[in-house]
């Protein structure tokens, strides 16, 4: 059961990472008329690093749970 918990943490971290990138980061940065790229709305660049960090933290917690309890019944 603990191994399953770790796998769920890993899956949640990966899902949060990719969903945030697909639904917020990629649409926020759009091509500007001058040819460069700019942010369409401001808070994405501020929250990008903490959300990526939290997602990576979830993955690491899940990996440590799986590593600690791998093979336990």
Predicted model as a PDB file, atoms N, CA, C, CB and O in Angstrom, pLDDT in the B-factor column:
MODEL        1                                                                  
ATOM      1  N   UNK A   1       0.823  -1.196   0.000  1.00 82.00           N  
ATOM      2  CA  UNK A   1       0.000   0.000   0.000  1.00 82.00           C  
ATOM      3  C   UNK A   1       0.868   1.260   0.000  1.00 82.00           C  
ATOM      4  CB  UNK A   1      -0.937  -0.002   1.209  1.00 82.00           C  
ATOM      5  O   UNK A   1       0.522   2.254  -0.639  1.00 82.00           O  
ATOM      6  N   UNK A   2       1.990   1.219   0.714  1.00 83.00           N  
ATOM      7  CA  UNK A   2       2.858   2.395   0.745  1.00 83.00           C  
ATOM      8  C   UNK A   2       3.514   2.641  -0.601  1.00 83.00           C  
ATOM      9  CB  UNK A   2       3.924   2.237   1.817  1.00 83.00           C  
ATOM     10  O   UNK A   2       3.736   3.787  -0.994  1.00 83.00           O  
ATOM     11  N   UNK A   3       3.824   1.556  -1.309  1.00 86.00           N  
ATOM     12  CA  UNK A   3       4.397   1.707  -2.641  1.00 86.00           C  
ATOM     13  C   UNK A   3       3.379   2.357  -3.574  1.00 86.00           C  
ATOM     14  CB  UNK A   3       4.851   0.340  -3.199  1.00 86.00           C  
ATOM     15  O   UNK A   3       3.744   3.200  -4.394  1.00 86.00           O  
ATOM     16  N   UNK A   4       2.128   1.981  -3.460  1.00 88.00           N  
ATOM     17  CA  UNK A   4       1.073   2.587  -4.260  1.00 88.00           C  
ATOM     18  C   UNK A   4       0.933   4.074  -3.935  1.00 88.00           C  
ATOM     19  CB  UNK A   4      -0.259   1.862  -4.025  1.00 88.00           C  
ATOM     20  O   UNK A   4       0.695   4.885  -4.830  1.00 88.00           O  
ATOM     21  N   UNK A   5       1.078   4.429  -2.675  1.00 90.00           N  
ATOM     22  CA  UNK A   5       1.029   5.830  -2.263  1.00 90.00           C  
ATOM     23  C   UNK A   5       2.147   6.623  -2.936  1.00 90.00           C  
ATOM     24  CB  UNK A   5       1.138   5.948  -0.731  1.00 90.00           C  
ATOM     25  O   UNK A   5       1.927   7.734  -3.418  1.00 90.00           O  
ATOM     26  N   UNK A   6       3.333   6.048  -2.965  1.00 91.00           N  
ATOM     27  CA  UNK A   6       4.451   6.716  -3.641  1.00 91.00           C  
ATOM     28  C   UNK A   6       4.208   6.891  -5.124  1.00 91.00           C  
ATOM     29  CB  UNK A   6       5.725   5.938  -3.431  1.00 91.00           C  
ATOM     30  O   UNK A   6       4.533   7.934  -5.691  1.00 91.00           O  
ATOM     31  N   UNK A   7       3.637   5.876  -5.755  1.00 92.00           N  
ATOM     32  CA  UNK A   7       3.338   5.963  -7.183  1.00 92.00           C  
ATOM     33  C   UNK A   7       2.287   7.036  -7.447  1.00 92.00           C  
ATOM     34  CB  UNK A   7       2.858   4.603  -7.719  1.00 92.00           C  
ATOM     35  O   UNK A   7       2.354   7.739  -8.455  1.00 92.00           O  
ATOM     36  N   UNK A   8       1.323   7.162  -6.547  1.00 94.00           N  
ATOM     37  CA  UNK A   8       0.300   8.207  -6.693  1.00 94.00           C  
ATOM     38  C   UNK A   8       0.933   9.590  -6.557  1.00 94.00           C  
ATOM     39  CB  UNK A   8      -0.824   8.025  -5.640  1.00 94.00           C  
ATOM     40  O   UNK A   8       0.569  10.503  -7.298  1.00 94.00           O  
ATOM     41  N   UNK A   9       1.867   9.762  -5.631  1.00 93.00           N  
ATOM     42  CA  UNK A   9       2.572  11.042  -5.490  1.00 93.00           C  
ATOM     43  C   UNK A   9       3.335  11.374  -6.770  1.00 93.00           C  
ATOM     44  CB  UNK A   9       3.541  11.001  -4.284  1.00 93.00           C  
ATOM     45  O   UNK A   9       3.302  12.512  -7.239  1.00 93.00           O  
ATOM     46  N   UNK A  10       4.016  10.389  -7.330  1.00 95.00           N  
ATOM     47  CA  UNK A  10       4.776  10.620  -8.561  1.00 95.00           C  
ATOM     48  C   UNK A  10       3.835  10.996  -9.697  1.00 95.00           C  
ATOM     49  CB  UNK A  10       5.601   9.370  -8.939  1.00 95.00           C  
ATOM     50  O   UNK A  10       4.099  11.942 -10.439  1.00 95.00           O  
ATOM     51  N   UNK A  11       2.739  10.259  -9.836  1.00 96.00           N  
ATOM     52  CA  UNK A  11       1.780  10.549 -10.907  1.00 96.00           C  
ATOM     53  C   UNK A  11       1.157  11.936 -10.741  1.00 96.00           C  
ATOM     54  CB  UNK A  11       0.678   9.483 -10.935  1.00 96.00           C  
ATOM     55  O   UNK A  11       0.972  12.654 -11.724  1.00 96.00           O  
ATOM     56  N   UNK A  12       0.839  12.310  -9.515  1.00 95.00           N  
ATOM     57  CA  UNK A  12       0.259  13.635  -9.277  1.00 95.00           C  
ATOM     58  C   UNK A  12       1.255  14.740  -9.593  1.00 95.00           C  
ATOM     59  CB  UNK A  12      -0.212  13.758  -7.830  1.00 95.00           C  
ATOM     60  O   UNK A  12       0.884  15.761 -10.172  1.00 95.00           O  
ATOM     61  N   UNK A  13       2.503  14.549  -9.223  1.00 94.00           N  
ATOM     62  CA  UNK A  13       3.527  15.546  -9.521  1.00 94.00           C  
ATOM     63  C   UNK A  13       3.743  15.717 -11.009  1.00 94.00           C  
ATOM     64  CB  UNK A  13       4.827  15.170  -8.863  1.00 94.00           C  
ATOM     65  O   UNK A  13       3.844  16.842 -11.499  1.00 94.00           O  
ATOM     66  N   UNK A  14       3.814  14.610 -11.734  1.00 95.00           N  
ATOM     67  CA  UNK A  14       3.996  14.676 -13.187  1.00 95.00           C  
ATOM     68  C   UNK A  14       2.775  15.299 -13.850  1.00 95.00           C  
ATOM     69  CB  UNK A  14       4.256  13.273 -13.766  1.00 95.00           C  
ATOM     70  O   UNK A  14       2.916  16.108 -14.768  1.00 95.00           O  
ATOM     71  N   UNK A  15       1.586  14.935 -13.400  1.00 96.00           N  
ATOM     72  CA  UNK A  15       0.366  15.505 -13.971  1.00 96.00           C  
ATOM     73  C   UNK A  15       0.284  17.010 -13.727  1.00 96.00           C  
ATOM     74  CB  UNK A  15      -0.865  14.814 -13.385  1.00 96.00           C  
ATOM     75  O   UNK A  15      -0.063  17.764 -14.636  1.00 96.00           O  
ATOM     76  N   UNK A  16       0.595  17.448 -12.529  1.00 94.00           N  
ATOM     77  CA  UNK A  16       0.576  18.885 -12.229  1.00 94.00           C  
ATOM     78  C   UNK A  16       1.596  19.638 -13.072  1.00 94.00           C  
ATOM     79  CB  UNK A  16       0.851  19.125 -10.740  1.00 94.00           C  
ATOM     80  O   UNK A  16       1.317  20.731 -13.564  1.00 94.00           O  
ATOM     81  N   UNK A  17       2.763  19.060 -13.235  1.00 94.00           N  
ATOM     82  CA  UNK A  17       3.824  19.690 -14.017  1.00 94.00           C  
ATOM     83  C   UNK A  17       3.381  19.884 -15.464  1.00 94.00           C  
ATOM     84  CB  UNK A  17       5.108  18.846 -13.961  1.00 94.00           C  
ATOM     85  O   UNK A  17       3.496  20.985 -16.003  1.00 94.00           O  
ATOM     86  N   UNK A  18       2.880  18.833 -16.091  1.00 94.00           N  
ATOM     87  CA  UNK A  18       2.500  18.929 -17.492  1.00 94.00           C  
ATOM     88  C   UNK A  18       1.219  19.727 -17.707  1.00 94.00           C  
ATOM     89  CB  UNK A  18       2.338  17.553 -18.065  1.00 94.00           C  
ATOM     90  O   UNK A  18       1.106  20.443 -18.702  1.00 94.00           O  
ATOM     91  N   UNK A  19       0.259  19.620 -16.802  1.00 94.00           N  
ATOM     92  CA  UNK A  19      -0.974  20.394 -16.966  1.00 94.00           C  
ATOM     93  C   UNK A  19      -0.723  21.886 -16.792  1.00 94.00           C  
ATOM     94  CB  UNK A  19      -2.031  19.925 -15.970  1.00 94.00           C  
ATOM     95  O   UNK A  19      -1.279  22.691 -17.539  1.00 94.00           O  
ATOM     96  N   UNK A  20       0.099  22.270 -15.826  1.00 92.00           N  
ATOM     97  CA  UNK A  20       0.401  23.686 -15.646  1.00 92.00           C  
ATOM     98  C   UNK A  20       1.117  24.235 -16.879  1.00 92.00           C  
ATOM     99  CB  UNK A  20       1.261  23.900 -14.385  1.00 92.00           C  
ATOM    100  O   UNK A  20       0.826  25.337 -17.344  1.00 92.00           O  
ATOM    101  N   UNK A  21       2.059  23.442 -17.398  1.00 90.00           N  
ATOM    102  CA  UNK A  21       2.785  23.890 -18.583  1.00 90.00           C  
ATOM    103  C   UNK A  21       1.850  23.992 -19.788  1.00 90.00           C  
ATOM    104  CB  UNK A  21       3.948  22.934 -18.892  1.00 90.00           C  
ATOM    105  O   UNK A  21       1.899  24.977 -20.525  1.00 90.00           O  
ATOM    106  N   UNK A  22       1.011  23.000 -19.994  1.00 90.00           N  
ATOM    107  CA  UNK A  22       0.147  22.979 -21.177  1.00 90.00           C  
ATOM    108  C   UNK A  22      -0.971  24.015 -21.111  1.00 90.00           C  
ATOM    109  CB  UNK A  22      -0.453  21.601 -21.350  1.00 90.00           C  
ATOM    110  O   UNK A  22      -1.291  24.641 -22.121  1.00 90.00           O  
ATOM    111  N   UNK A  23      -1.571  24.205 -19.930  1.00 88.00           N  
ATOM    112  CA  UNK A  23      -2.746  25.069 -19.831  1.00 88.00           C  
ATOM    113  C   UNK A  23      -2.446  26.509 -19.427  1.00 88.00           C  
ATOM    114  CB  UNK A  23      -3.695  24.487 -18.855  1.00 88.00           C  
ATOM    115  O   UNK A  23      -3.274  27.394 -19.646  1.00 88.00           O  
ATOM    116  N   UNK A  24      -1.267  26.760 -18.838  1.00 84.00           N  
ATOM    117  CA  UNK A  24      -0.978  28.119 -18.383  1.00 84.00           C  
ATOM    118  C   UNK A  24       0.278  28.711 -19.012  1.00 84.00           C  
ATOM    119  CB  UNK A  24      -0.836  28.130 -16.890  1.00 84.00           C  
ATOM    120  O   UNK A  24       0.236  29.824 -19.536  1.00 84.00           O  
ATOM    121  N   UNK A  25       1.386  27.989 -18.968  1.00 84.00           N  
ATOM    122  CA  UNK A  25       2.654  28.572 -19.415  1.00 84.00           C  
ATOM    123  C   UNK A  25       2.673  28.758 -20.927  1.00 84.00           C  
ATOM    124  CB  UNK A  25       3.830  27.690 -18.982  1.00 84.00           C  
ATOM    125  O   UNK A  25       2.949  29.859 -21.403  1.00 84.00           O  
ATOM    126  N   UNK A  26       2.389  27.718 -21.688  1.00 82.00           N  
ATOM    127  CA  UNK A  26       2.446  27.834 -23.145  1.00 82.00           C  
ATOM    128  C   UNK A  26       1.451  28.847 -23.704  1.00 82.00           C  
ATOM    129  CB  UNK A  26       2.194  26.489 -23.772  1.00 82.00           C  
ATOM    130  O   UNK A  26       1.829  29.625 -24.579  1.00 82.00           O  
ATOM    131  N   UNK A  27       0.184  28.880 -23.240  1.00 78.00           N  
ATOM    132  CA  UNK A  27      -0.723  29.922 -23.757  1.00 78.00           C  
ATOM    133  C   UNK A  27      -0.370  31.330 -23.288  1.00 78.00           C  
ATOM    134  CB  UNK A  27      -2.137  29.611 -23.346  1.00 78.00           C  
ATOM    135  O   UNK A  27      -0.702  32.303 -23.964  1.00 78.00           O  
ATOM    136  N   UNK A  28       0.288  31.451 -22.158  1.00 77.00           N  
ATOM    137  CA  UNK A  28       0.588  32.786 -21.631  1.00 77.00           C  
ATOM    138  C   UNK A  28       1.641  33.496 -22.461  1.00 77.00           C  
ATOM    139  CB  UNK A  28       1.054  32.692 -20.187  1.00 77.00           C  
ATOM    140  O   UNK A  28       1.566  34.707 -22.664  1.00 77.00           O  
ATOM    141  N   UNK A  29       2.612  32.751 -22.935  1.00 76.00           N  
ATOM    142  CA  UNK A  29       3.672  33.364 -23.715  1.00 76.00           C  
ATOM    143  C   UNK A  29       3.307  33.278 -25.186  1.00 76.00           C  
ATOM    144  CB  UNK A  29       5.037  32.684 -23.440  1.00 76.00           C  
ATOM    145  O   UNK A  29       3.292  32.199 -25.778  1.00 76.00           O  
ATOM    146  N   UNK A  30       3.013  34.431 -25.762  1.00 73.00           N  
ATOM    147  CA  UNK A  30       2.519  34.484 -27.130  1.00 73.00           C  
ATOM    148  C   UNK A  30       3.433  35.359 -27.973  1.00 73.00           C  
ATOM    149  CB  UNK A  30       1.072  35.011 -27.172  1.00 73.00           C  
ATOM    150  O   UNK A  30       4.164  36.198 -27.446  1.00 73.00           O  
ATOM    151  N   UNK A  31       3.389  35.164 -29.252  1.00 73.00           N  
ATOM    152  CA  UNK A  31       4.213  35.954 -30.172  1.00 73.00           C  
ATOM    153  C   UNK A  31       3.648  37.375 -30.268  1.00 73.00           C  
ATOM    154  CB  UNK A  31       4.269  35.285 -31.585  1.00 73.00           C  
ATOM    155  O   UNK A  31       2.455  37.571 -30.498  1.00 73.00           O  
ATOM    156  N   UNK A  32       4.518  38.341 -30.090  1.00 70.00           N  
ATOM    157  CA  UNK A  32       4.124  39.745 -30.154  1.00 70.00           C  
ATOM    158  C   UNK A  32       4.243  40.252 -31.589  1.00 70.00           C  
ATOM    159  CB  UNK A  32       4.990  40.602 -29.202  1.00 70.00           C  
ATOM    160  O   UNK A  32       4.902  39.618 -32.413  1.00 70.00           O  
ATOM    161  N   UNK A  33       3.610  41.393 -31.898  1.00 75.00           N  
ATOM    162  CA  UNK A  33       3.685  41.932 -33.260  1.00 75.00           C  
ATOM    163  C   UNK A  33       5.104  42.266 -33.720  1.00 75.00           C  
ATOM    164  CB  UNK A  33       2.840  43.163 -33.354  1.00 75.00           C  
ATOM    165  O   UNK A  33       5.381  42.243 -34.919  1.00 75.00           O  
ATOM    166  N   UNK A  34       6.007  42.577 -32.783  1.00 72.00           N  
ATOM    167  CA  UNK A  34       7.385  42.910 -33.175  1.00 72.00           C  
ATOM    168  C   UNK A  34       8.246  41.667 -33.423  1.00 72.00           C  
ATOM    169  CB  UNK A  34       8.035  43.769 -32.097  1.00 72.00           C  
ATOM    170  O   UNK A  34       9.430  41.795 -33.738  1.00 72.00           O  
ATOM    171  N   UNK A  35       7.673  40.476 -33.287  1.00 72.00           N  
ATOM    172  CA  UNK A  35       8.398  39.246 -33.566  1.00 72.00           C  
ATOM    173  C   UNK A  35       8.926  38.536 -32.332  1.00 72.00           C  
ATOM    174  CB  UNK A  35       9.525  39.538 -34.470  1.00 72.00           C  
ATOM    175  O   UNK A  35       9.285  37.361 -32.402  1.00 72.00           O  
ATOM    176  N   UNK A  36       8.978  39.230 -31.207  1.00 69.00           N  
ATOM    177  CA  UNK A  36       9.453  38.619 -29.969  1.00 69.00           C  
ATOM    178  C   UNK A  36       8.326  37.889 -29.260  1.00 69.00           C  
ATOM    179  CB  UNK A  36      10.058  39.675 -29.046  1.00 69.00           C  
ATOM    180  O   UNK A  36       7.217  37.764 -29.779  1.00 69.00           O  
ATOM    181  N   UNK A  37       8.634  37.414 -28.074  1.00 69.00           N  
ATOM    182  CA  UNK A  37       7.631  36.735 -27.267  1.00 69.00           C  
ATOM    183  C   UNK A  37       7.403  37.527 -25.988  1.00 69.00           C  
ATOM    184  CB  UNK A  37       8.062  35.282 -26.948  1.00 69.00           C  
ATOM    185  O   UNK A  37       8.346  38.075 -25.418  1.00 69.00           O  
ATOM    186  N   UNK A  38       6.181  37.586 -25.546  1.00 68.00           N  
ATOM    187  CA  UNK A  38       5.847  38.273 -24.321  1.00 68.00           C  
ATOM    188  C   UNK A  38       4.761  37.540 -23.582  1.00 68.00           C  
ATOM    189  CB  UNK A  38       5.425  39.693 -24.602  1.00 68.00           C  
ATOM    190  O   UNK A  38       4.081  36.678 -24.140  1.00 68.00           O  
ATOM    191  N   UNK A  39       4.600  37.884 -22.323  1.00 66.00           N  
ATOM    192  CA  UNK A  39       3.598  37.209 -21.517  1.00 66.00           C  
ATOM    193  C   UNK A  39       2.264  37.912 -21.668  1.00 66.00           C  
ATOM    194  CB  UNK A  39       4.019  37.161 -20.042  1.00 66.00           C  
ATOM    195  O   UNK A  39       2.160  39.129 -21.517  1.00 66.00           O  
ATOM    196  N   UNK A  40       1.254  37.127 -21.968  1.00 60.00           N  
ATOM    197  CA  UNK A  40      -0.076  37.674 -22.185  1.00 60.00           C  
ATOM    198  C   UNK A  40      -0.684  38.172 -20.877  1.00 60.00           C  
ATOM    199  CB  UNK A  40      -0.983  36.625 -22.822  1.00 60.00           C  
ATOM    200  O   UNK A  40      -1.329  39.220 -20.850  1.00 60.00           O  
ATOM    201  N   UNK A  41      -0.477  37.419 -19.786  1.00 60.00           N  
ATOM    202  CA  UNK A  41      -0.942  37.858 -18.476  1.00 60.00           C  
ATOM    203  C   UNK A  41       0.171  37.626 -17.473  1.00 60.00           C  
ATOM    204  CB  UNK A  41      -2.240  37.112 -18.052  1.00 60.00           C  
ATOM    205  O   UNK A  41       0.886  36.628 -17.560  1.00 60.00           O  
ATOM    206  N   UNK A  42       0.324  38.534 -16.526  1.00 67.00           N  
ATOM    207  CA  UNK A  42       1.504  38.636 -15.690  1.00 67.00           C  
ATOM    208  C   UNK A  42       1.797  37.579 -14.647  1.00 67.00           C  
ATOM    209  CB  UNK A  42       1.440  39.841 -15.036  1.00 67.00           C  
ATOM    210  O   UNK A  42       2.968  37.232 -14.495  1.00 67.00           O  
ATOM    211  N   UNK A  43       0.855  37.045 -13.926  1.00 79.00           N  
ATOM    212  CA  UNK A  43       1.192  36.176 -12.804  1.00 79.00           C  
ATOM    213  C   UNK A  43       1.848  34.853 -13.180  1.00 79.00           C  
ATOM    214  CB  UNK A  43      -0.025  35.896 -12.036  1.00 79.00           C  
ATOM    215  O   UNK A  43       2.419  34.196 -12.309  1.00 79.00           O  
ATOM    216  N   UNK A  44       1.788  34.438 -14.438  1.00 81.00           N  
ATOM    217  CA  UNK A  44       2.344  33.144 -14.807  1.00 81.00           C  
ATOM    218  C   UNK A  44       3.839  33.102 -14.562  1.00 81.00           C  
ATOM    219  CB  UNK A  44       2.046  32.832 -16.263  1.00 81.00           C  
ATOM    220  O   UNK A  44       4.347  32.116 -14.029  1.00 81.00           O  
ATOM    221  N   UNK A  45       4.551  34.147 -14.940  1.00 78.00           N  
ATOM    222  CA  UNK A  45       6.000  34.143 -14.741  1.00 78.00           C  
ATOM    223  C   UNK A  45       6.353  34.172 -13.255  1.00 78.00           C  
ATOM    224  CB  UNK A  45       6.639  35.339 -15.455  1.00 78.00           C  
ATOM    225  O   UNK A  45       7.406  33.665 -12.868  1.00 78.00           O  
ATOM    226  N   UNK A  46       5.504  34.748 -12.426  1.00 82.00           N  
ATOM    227  CA  UNK A  46       5.770  34.774 -10.991  1.00 82.00           C  
ATOM    228  C   UNK A  46       5.532  33.410 -10.351  1.00 82.00           C  
ATOM    229  CB  UNK A  46       4.900  35.823 -10.313  1.00 82.00           C  
ATOM    230  O   UNK A  46       6.318  32.977  -9.508  1.00 82.00           O  
ATOM    231  N   UNK A  47       4.462  32.736 -10.743  1.00 86.00           N  
ATOM    232  CA  UNK A  47       4.102  31.462 -10.128  1.00 86.00           C  
ATOM    233  C   UNK A  47       4.743  30.249 -10.788  1.00 86.00           C  
ATOM    234  CB  UNK A  47       2.626  31.302 -10.151  1.00 86.00           C  
ATOM    235  O   UNK A  47       4.627  29.137 -10.273  1.00 86.00           O  
ATOM    236  N   UNK A  48       5.407  30.441 -11.904  1.00 86.00           N  
ATOM    237  CA  UNK A  48       5.954  29.310 -12.645  1.00 86.00           C  
ATOM    238  C   UNK A  48       6.988  28.535 -11.833  1.00 86.00           C  
ATOM    239  CB  UNK A  48       6.577  29.793 -13.939  1.00 86.00           C  
ATOM    240  O   UNK A  48       6.896  27.310 -11.745  1.00 86.00           O  
ATOM    241  N   UNK A  49       7.953  29.203 -11.248  1.00 89.00           N  
ATOM    242  CA  UNK A  49       9.010  28.524 -10.505  1.00 89.00           C  
ATOM    243  C   UNK A  49       8.479  27.838  -9.240  1.00 89.00           C  
ATOM    244  CB  UNK A  49      10.101  29.518 -10.134  1.00 89.00           C  
ATOM    245  O   UNK A  49       8.841  26.685  -9.006  1.00 89.00           O  
ATOM    246  N   UNK A  50       7.642  28.479  -8.409  1.00 93.00           N  
ATOM    247  CA  UNK A  50       7.118  27.756  -7.237  1.00 93.00           C  
ATOM    248  C   UNK A  50       6.258  26.540  -7.591  1.00 93.00           C  
ATOM    249  CB  UNK A  50       6.307  28.698  -6.389  1.00 93.00           C  
ATOM    250  O   UNK A  50       6.313  25.527  -6.894  1.00 93.00           O  
ATOM    251  N   UNK A  51       5.470  26.626  -8.657  1.00 92.00           N  
ATOM    252  CA  UNK A  51       4.636  25.482  -9.024  1.00 92.00           C  
ATOM    253  C   UNK A  51       5.490  24.363  -9.595  1.00 92.00           C  
ATOM    254  CB  UNK A  51       3.559  25.897 -10.036  1.00 92.00           C  
ATOM    255  O   UNK A  51       5.249  23.192  -9.302  1.00 92.00           O  
ATOM    256  N   UNK A  52       6.485  24.702 -10.407  1.00 93.00           N  
ATOM    257  CA  UNK A  52       7.405  23.663 -10.878  1.00 93.00           C  
ATOM    258  C   UNK A  52       8.148  23.038  -9.702  1.00 93.00           C  
ATOM    259  CB  UNK A  52       8.410  24.245 -11.896  1.00 93.00           C  
ATOM    260  O   UNK A  52       8.350  21.824  -9.667  1.00 93.00           O  
ATOM    261  N   UNK A  53       8.554  23.860  -8.744  1.00 94.00           N  
ATOM    262  CA  UNK A  53       9.248  23.341  -7.568  1.00 94.00           C  
ATOM    263  C   UNK A  53       8.372  22.423  -6.739  1.00 94.00           C  
ATOM    264  CB  UNK A  53       9.739  24.477  -6.713  1.00 94.00           C  
ATOM    265  O   UNK A  53       8.835  21.386  -6.266  1.00 94.00           O  
ATOM    266  N   UNK A  54       7.112  22.791  -6.556  1.00 94.00           N  
ATOM    267  CA  UNK A  54       6.190  21.946  -5.796  1.00 94.00           C  
ATOM    268  C   UNK A  54       5.922  20.631  -6.524  1.00 94.00           C  
ATOM    269  CB  UNK A  54       4.870  22.688  -5.545  1.00 94.00           C  
ATOM    270  O   UNK A  54       5.813  19.580  -5.893  1.00 94.00           O  
ATOM    271  N   UNK A  55       5.816  20.689  -7.843  1.00 95.00           N  
ATOM    272  CA  UNK A  55       5.602  19.461  -8.616  1.00 95.00           C  
ATOM    273  C   UNK A  55       6.808  18.534  -8.512  1.00 95.00           C  
ATOM    274  CB  UNK A  55       5.321  19.796 -10.090  1.00 95.00           C  
ATOM    275  O   UNK A  55       6.652  17.325  -8.339  1.00 95.00           O  
ATOM    276  N   UNK A  56       7.995  19.092  -8.616  1.00 95.00           N  
ATOM    277  CA  UNK A  56       9.211  18.286  -8.483  1.00 95.00           C  
ATOM    278  C   UNK A  56       9.331  17.734  -7.075  1.00 95.00           C  
ATOM    279  CB  UNK A  56      10.455  19.116  -8.834  1.00 95.00           C  
ATOM    280  O   UNK A  56       9.788  16.606  -6.890  1.00 95.00           O  
ATOM    281  N   UNK A  57       8.929  18.513  -6.077  1.00 96.00           N  
ATOM    282  CA  UNK A  57       8.942  18.034  -4.703  1.00 96.00           C  
ATOM    283  C   UNK A  57       8.001  16.840  -4.529  1.00 96.00           C  
ATOM    284  CB  UNK A  57       8.551  19.164  -3.745  1.00 96.00           C  
ATOM    285  O   UNK A  57       8.353  15.871  -3.855  1.00 96.00           O  
ATOM    286  N   UNK A  58       6.807  16.901  -5.130  1.00 95.00           N  
ATOM    287  CA  UNK A  58       5.881  15.767  -5.076  1.00 95.00           C  
ATOM    288  C   UNK A  58       6.495  14.517  -5.708  1.00 95.00           C  
ATOM    289  CB  UNK A  58       4.566  16.121  -5.784  1.00 95.00           C  
ATOM    290  O   UNK A  58       6.354  13.413  -5.182  1.00 95.00           O  
ATOM    291  N   UNK A  59       7.167  14.698  -6.824  1.00 95.00           N  
ATOM    292  CA  UNK A  59       7.812  13.563  -7.490  1.00 95.00           C  
ATOM    293  C   UNK A  59       8.909  12.981  -6.612  1.00 95.00           C  
ATOM    294  CB  UNK A  59       8.393  13.988  -8.851  1.00 95.00           C  
ATOM    295  O   UNK A  59       9.033  11.761  -6.505  1.00 95.00           O  
ATOM    296  N   UNK A  60       9.709  13.842  -5.979  1.00 96.00           N  
ATOM    297  CA  UNK A  60      10.778  13.359  -5.109  1.00 96.00           C  
ATOM    298  C   UNK A  60      10.244  12.656  -3.864  1.00 96.00           C  
ATOM    299  CB  UNK A  60      11.668  14.512  -4.700  1.00 96.00           C  
ATOM    300  O   UNK A  60      10.802  11.648  -3.430  1.00 96.00           O  
ATOM    301  N   UNK A  61       9.175  13.182  -3.297  1.00 95.00           N  
ATOM    302  CA  UNK A  61       8.560  12.525  -2.140  1.00 95.00           C  
ATOM    303  C   UNK A  61       8.034  11.151  -2.538  1.00 95.00           C  
ATOM    304  CB  UNK A  61       7.417  13.393  -1.560  1.00 95.00           C  
ATOM    305  O   UNK A  61       8.234  10.173  -1.817  1.00 95.00           O  
ATOM    306  N   UNK A  62       7.371  11.078  -3.672  1.00 95.00           N  
ATOM    307  CA  UNK A  62       6.865   9.795  -4.152  1.00 95.00           C  
ATOM    308  C   UNK A  62       7.990   8.811  -4.431  1.00 95.00           C  
ATOM    309  CB  UNK A  62       6.036   9.995  -5.404  1.00 95.00           C  
ATOM    310  O   UNK A  62       7.876   7.629  -4.107  1.00 95.00           O  
ATOM    311  N   UNK A  63       9.076   9.290  -5.030  1.00 94.00           N  
ATOM    312  CA  UNK A  63      10.212   8.415  -5.313  1.00 94.00           C  
ATOM    313  C   UNK A  63      10.865   7.921  -4.033  1.00 94.00           C  
ATOM    314  CB  UNK A  63      11.238   9.138  -6.172  1.00 94.00           C  
ATOM    315  O   UNK A  63      11.297   6.771  -3.962  1.00 94.00           O  
ATOM    316  N   UNK A  64      10.943   8.778  -3.022  1.00 94.00           N  
ATOM    317  CA  UNK A  64      11.535   8.344  -1.757  1.00 94.00           C  
ATOM    318  C   UNK A  64      10.635   7.339  -1.037  1.00 94.00           C  
ATOM    319  CB  UNK A  64      11.798   9.554  -0.853  1.00 94.00           C  
ATOM    320  O   UNK A  64      11.134   6.419  -0.389  1.00 94.00           O  
ATOM    321  N   UNK A  65       9.317   7.505  -1.143  1.00 92.00           N  
ATOM    322  CA  UNK A  65       8.398   6.539  -0.542  1.00 92.00           C  
ATOM    323  C   UNK A  65       8.520   5.193  -1.251  1.00 92.00           C  
ATOM    324  CB  UNK A  65       6.939   7.055  -0.607  1.00 92.00           C  
ATOM    325  O   UNK A  65       8.566   4.145  -0.606  1.00 92.00           O  
ATOM    326  N   UNK A  66       8.573   5.229  -2.569  1.00 92.00           N  
ATOM    327  CA  UNK A  66       8.715   3.985  -3.324  1.00 92.00           C  
ATOM    328  C   UNK A  66      10.046   3.313  -2.995  1.00 92.00           C  
ATOM    329  CB  UNK A  66       8.611   4.254  -4.840  1.00 92.00           C  
ATOM    330  O   UNK A  66      10.097   2.097  -2.810  1.00 92.00           O  
ATOM    331  N   UNK A  67      11.114   4.089  -2.922  1.00 91.00           N  
ATOM    332  CA  UNK A  67      12.425   3.519  -2.622  1.00 91.00           C  
ATOM    333  C   UNK A  67      12.483   2.939  -1.212  1.00 91.00           C  
ATOM    334  CB  UNK A  67      13.505   4.577  -2.791  1.00 91.00           C  
ATOM    335  O   UNK A  67      13.118   1.908  -0.992  1.00 91.00           O  
ATOM    336  N   UNK A  68      11.827   3.592  -0.260  1.00 90.00           N  
ATOM    337  CA  UNK A  68      11.889   3.131   1.124  1.00 90.00           C  
ATOM    338  C   UNK A  68      11.063   1.862   1.366  1.00 90.00           C  
ATOM    339  CB  UNK A  68      11.413   4.230   2.048  1.00 90.00           C  
ATOM    340  O   UNK A  68      11.421   1.022   2.191  1.00 90.00           O  
ATOM    341  N   UNK A  69       9.958   1.741   0.635  1.00 84.00           N  
ATOM    342  CA  UNK A  69       9.053   0.623   0.917  1.00 84.00           C  
ATOM    343  C   UNK A  69       8.917  -0.339  -0.252  1.00 84.00           C  
ATOM    344  CB  UNK A  69       7.693   1.148   1.292  1.00 84.00           C  
ATOM    345  O   UNK A  69       7.957  -1.108  -0.298  1.00 84.00           O  
ATOM    346  N   UNK A  70       9.849  -0.319  -1.196  1.00 80.00           N  
ATOM    347  CA  UNK A  70       9.771  -1.224  -2.336  1.00 80.00           C  
ATOM    348  C   UNK A  70       9.938  -2.667  -1.878  1.00 80.00           C  
ATOM    349  CB  UNK A  70      10.836  -0.868  -3.385  1.00 80.00           C  
ATOM    350  O   UNK A  70      10.928  -3.005  -1.229  1.00 80.00           O  
ATOM    351  N   UNK A  71       9.005  -3.489  -2.204  1.00 71.00           N  
ATOM    352  CA  UNK A  71       9.069  -4.907  -1.860  1.00 71.00           C  
ATOM    353  C   UNK A  71       8.436  -5.255  -0.508  1.00 71.00           C  
ATOM    354  CB  UNK A  71      10.494  -5.347  -1.860  1.00 71.00           C  
ATOM    355  O   UNK A  71       8.328  -6.435  -0.174  1.00 71.00           O  
ATOM    356  N   UNK A  72       8.019  -4.262   0.272  1.00 69.00           N  
ATOM    357  CA  UNK A  72       7.332  -4.557   1.537  1.00 69.00           C  
ATOM    358  C   UNK A  72       5.908  -5.002   1.240  1.00 69.00           C  
ATOM    359  CB  UNK A  72       7.333  -3.315   2.483  1.00 69.00           C  
ATOM    360  O   UNK A  72       5.281  -4.557   0.278  1.00 69.00           O  
ATOM    361  N   UNK A  73       5.427  -5.878   2.079  1.00 55.00           N  
ATOM    362  CA  UNK A  73       4.046  -6.349   1.913  1.00 55.00           C  
ATOM    363  C   UNK A  73       3.122  -5.641   2.851  1.00 55.00           C  
ATOM    364  CB  UNK A  73       3.949  -7.843   2.134  1.00 55.00           C  
ATOM    365  O   UNK A  73       1.920  -5.907   2.852  1.00 55.00           O  
TER     366      UNK A  73                                                      
ENDMDL                                                                          
END                                                                             
